[in-house]
Amino acid sequence: MKNDPDDVPFSYRVKVGHISANPVEVHIEADSGELKALAETWSVVSVDGLSADLQIARWKRDGVRVKGRVQAKIVQSCVVTLEPVEAMIDESFEQIFVPEGSKLARQPGNDAGEMLLDPDGPDLPEPFVGDTIDAGAVVAEFAALAIDPYPRKQDVEFEGHIEDSGENDKKPSAFAVLKDWKKD
């Protein structure tokens, strides 16, 4: 990944040269400072916990596969009442990294030069620079993707909102502008 380590609120750097074909199991958790930084980054009231269980292994020859499960507890503001709403995140993920410039990171195409994308297919490998990848940034990214953009307290509905039925809508006449026009 191309992130500067100072820009990432949660980081767990992995040296690519130390990764073997056999998966290594790793458990990571965010400390209180990282939780505060994540809450600010994600624009939520608070992040009360973030942890992940990862399997890190070699992928093909030069790549790295990070596979795991991220769990988090966050507090957001209800979009109706602005009261705090607790939410649990529990997501499985998989991300593959390849060195920058690797042929494995190229987008598949056809003879006409069009890119072929499968929205339900696996993500393309993520390029990395240097000899390290940041597994913590991957965990934080997948947790952020699981955050509900419109949290609502249970049993809370929008009140006082009246939908327009559209029965009074008339399409204006193209000649309505001319009705006030007078000839001299």
C-alpha positions as CSV (number, residue, x, y, z in Angstrom):
1,M,0.0,0.0,0.0
2,K,1.2,3.5,-0.7
3,N,0.0,5.0,2.7
4,D,2.4,7.0,4.8
5,P,2.6,5.3,8.2
6,D,1.8,8.6,9.9
7,D,-1.5,8.9,8.0
8,V,-2.8,5.5,9.1
9,P,-4.6,5.5,12.5
10,F,-4.2,1.7,12.9
11,S,-1.1,0.0,11.7
12,Y,0.5,-3.5,11.8
13,R,3.4,-3.7,9.4
14,V,4.5,-7.1,8.0
15,K,7.8,-7.7,6.4
16,V,7.2,-9.5,3.1
17,G,10.5,-11.4,3.2
18,H,9.6,-13.1,6.5
19,I,6.4,-14.6,5.0
20,S,6.3,-18.3,4.1
21,A,3.9,-20.4,2.2
22,N,2.5,-21.7,5.4
23,P,-0.1,-19.3,6.9
24,V,0.9,-17.5,10.1
25,E,-1.9,-16.8,12.5
26,V,-1.8,-13.2,14.0
27,H,-4.2,-11.5,16.4
28,I,-4.1,-7.7,16.5
29,E,-6.0,-5.2,18.6
30,A,-6.2,-1.4,18.6
31,D,-5.1,0.5,21.7
32,S,-6.9,3.5,23.2
33,G,-5.0,6.0,21.1
34,E,-5.6,4.1,17.9
35,L,-9.4,3.8,18.8
36,K,-9.6,7.6,19.2
37,A,-7.9,8.1,15.9
38,L,-10.1,5.6,14.1
39,A,-13.3,7.3,15.5
40,E,-12.1,10.6,14.1
41,T,-11.2,9.1,10.7
42,W,-14.5,7.3,10.4
43,S,-16.5,10.3,11.7
44,V,-18.3,8.3,14.5
45,V,-18.9,9.1,18.1
46,S,-16.4,6.5,19.4
47,V,-14.7,3.2,18.6
48,D,-14.9,1.1,21.7
49,G,-12.9,-1.9,20.3
50,L,-11.2,-3.2,17.2
51,S,-9.6,-6.6,16.8
52,A,-8.7,-9.0,14.0
53,D,-7.6,-12.5,13.6
54,L,-5.4,-12.8,10.5
55,Q,-3.8,-15.5,8.4
56,I,-0.8,-14.2,6.5
57,A,0.8,-16.3,3.8
58,R,2.7,-16.2,0.6
59,W,0.6,-16.0,-2.6
60,K,2.0,-17.3,-5.9
61,R,5.6,-16.3,-6.0
62,D,5.9,-12.6,-5.0
63,G,2.5,-11.9,-3.5
64,V,1.1,-12.0,0.0
65,R,-2.4,-13.0,1.0
66,V,-4.0,-11.5,4.2
67,K,-7.2,-13.3,5.1
68,G,-9.1,-12.8,8.3
69,R,-12.0,-11.6,10.4
70,V,-12.4,-8.1,11.8
71,Q,-14.6,-7.3,14.8
72,A,-15.3,-3.8,16.1
73,K,-17.7,-2.1,18.5
74,I,-18.6,1.5,17.5
75,V,-21.0,4.2,18.6
76,Q,-22.6,6.4,16.0
77,S,-25.3,9.2,16.1
78,C,-28.8,8.2,15.1
79,V,-29.8,10.0,11.9
80,V,-33.3,10.7,13.3
81,T,-32.7,11.6,17.0
82,L,-28.9,12.2,17.1
83,E,-28.8,9.8,20.2
84,P,-25.9,7.4,20.4
85,V,-26.4,4.0,18.7
86,E,-24.1,1.1,19.4
87,A,-23.1,-1.1,16.4
88,M,-21.1,-4.3,16.1
89,I,-19.0,-5.1,13.1
90,D,-18.1,-8.7,12.3
91,E,-16.7,-9.1,8.8
92,S,-14.5,-11.7,7.0
93,F,-12.1,-10.4,4.4
94,E,-9.3,-11.4,2.0
95,Q,-6.8,-9.1,0.4
96,I,-3.9,-10.0,-1.9
97,F,-0.8,-7.9,-2.3
98,V,1.7,-8.0,-5.1
99,P,4.9,-5.9,-5.7
100,E,4.4,-2.7,-7.6
101,G,4.7,-3.3,-11.4
102,S,3.8,-7.0,-11.1
103,K,2.0,-8.6,-14.0
104,L,-0.4,-10.1,-11.5
105,A,-1.8,-6.6,-10.6
106,R,-2.8,-5.7,-14.2
107,Q,-6.4,-5.3,-15.1
108,P,-7.6,-8.1,-17.4
109,G,-8.9,-6.7,-20.7
110,N,-10.1,-7.8,-24.1
111,D,-8.9,-7.2,-27.7
112,A,-10.7,-3.9,-27.9
113,G,-8.8,-2.5,-24.9
114,E,-11.9,-2.6,-22.6
115,M,-11.4,-3.6,-18.9
116,L,-13.5,-6.5,-17.8
117,L,-14.8,-6.1,-14.3
118,D,-16.8,-8.7,-12.3
119,P,-18.6,-6.9,-9.4
120,D,-19.1,-10.2,-7.7
121,G,-15.7,-11.5,-8.4
122,P,-12.6,-11.2,-6.2
123,D,-10.8,-7.9,-5.8
124,L,-7.7,-7.2,-7.9
125,P,-4.4,-7.6,-6.1
126,E,-3.3,-4.5,-4.3
127,P,0.2,-3.3,-5.2
128,F,2.7,-2.5,-2.4
129,V,6.0,-0.6,-2.5
130,G,9.1,-1.7,-0.6
131,D,9.4,-4.8,1.6
132,T,6.4,-4.3,4.0
133,I,2.6,-4.3,3.8
134,D,0.3,-2.8,6.4
135,A,-2.1,-5.4,7.6
136,G,-3.6,-3.0,10.2
137,A,-4.6,-0.6,7.5
138,V,-6.4,-3.4,5.6
139,V,-8.2,-4.4,8.8
140,A,-9.3,-0.7,9.3
141,E,-10.4,-0.4,5.7
142,F,-12.6,-3.4,5.8
143,A,-14.1,-2.4,9.2
144,A,-14.8,1.1,7.7
145,L,-16.6,-0.4,4.8
146,A,-19.0,-2.3,7.1
147,I,-20.1,0.9,9.0
148,D,-23.8,1.7,8.5
149,P,-24.0,5.1,6.8
150,Y,-27.5,5.8,8.2
151,P,-27.6,4.3,11.7
152,R,-31.0,4.5,13.4
153,K,-32.1,3.6,17.0
154,Q,-34.4,0.6,17.1
155,D,-38.1,1.5,16.6
156,V,-37.4,5.1,15.6
157,E,-39.2,6.4,12.5
158,F,-39.2,9.7,10.7
159,E,-42.3,11.7,11.9
160,G,-44.0,14.8,10.6
161,H,-42.9,14.1,7.0
162,I,-45.6,14.4,4.4
163,E,-45.0,12.9,1.0
164,D,-46.3,15.0,-2.0
165,S,-48.8,13.0,-4.0
166,G,-48.1,14.9,-7.1
167,E,-51.8,15.5,-8.0
168,N,-51.4,19.3,-8.1
169,D,-48.4,19.1,-10.4
170,K,-49.1,20.5,-13.9
171,K,-46.7,20.5,-16.7
172,P,-46.2,24.1,-17.7
173,S,-47.3,25.1,-21.2
174,A,-44.7,26.1,-23.7
175,F,-46.8,29.1,-24.6
176,A,-47.4,30.3,-21.0
177,V,-44.6,32.8,-21.4
178,L,-46.3,34.5,-24.3
179,K,-49.7,35.1,-22.5
180,D,-48.4,38.4,-20.9
181,W,-46.7,39.5,-24.1
182,K,-48.4,42.5,-25.8
183,K,-48.1,43.8,-29.3
184,D,-47.6,47.5,-29.8
